[in-house]
Amino acid sequence: MITEENIAQRILSVALERGKDKSTCPSEIARMLFPQEWRKKMDIVMDVARNLHANGKICITQQGKAVDIQKIKGPVRIKLANAVVD
């Protein structure tokens, strides 16, 4: 069974692999972890991503700019937070 901790670890490892200048789509994380039912798991992936964002580990962006995680509408990207990179 894949836990929220597993999801968080995957989000962080992909973000680290991409580096500070690149981002990933949350659906890519969901597809890696839940290939058969990734659409059903998008909510939990986004919940974990929001938590990581709130704790300064990652930055959730839209059109390259950080977003208010309480007001997300539409597609987003995940990248390392500047504090993690610096």
Secondary structure, 3 states (H helix, E strand, C coil): CCCHHHHHHHHHHHHHHHCCCCCECHHHHHHHHCCCCCCCCHHHHHHHHHHHHHCCCEEEEECCEECCCCCCCCCCEEEECHHHHC
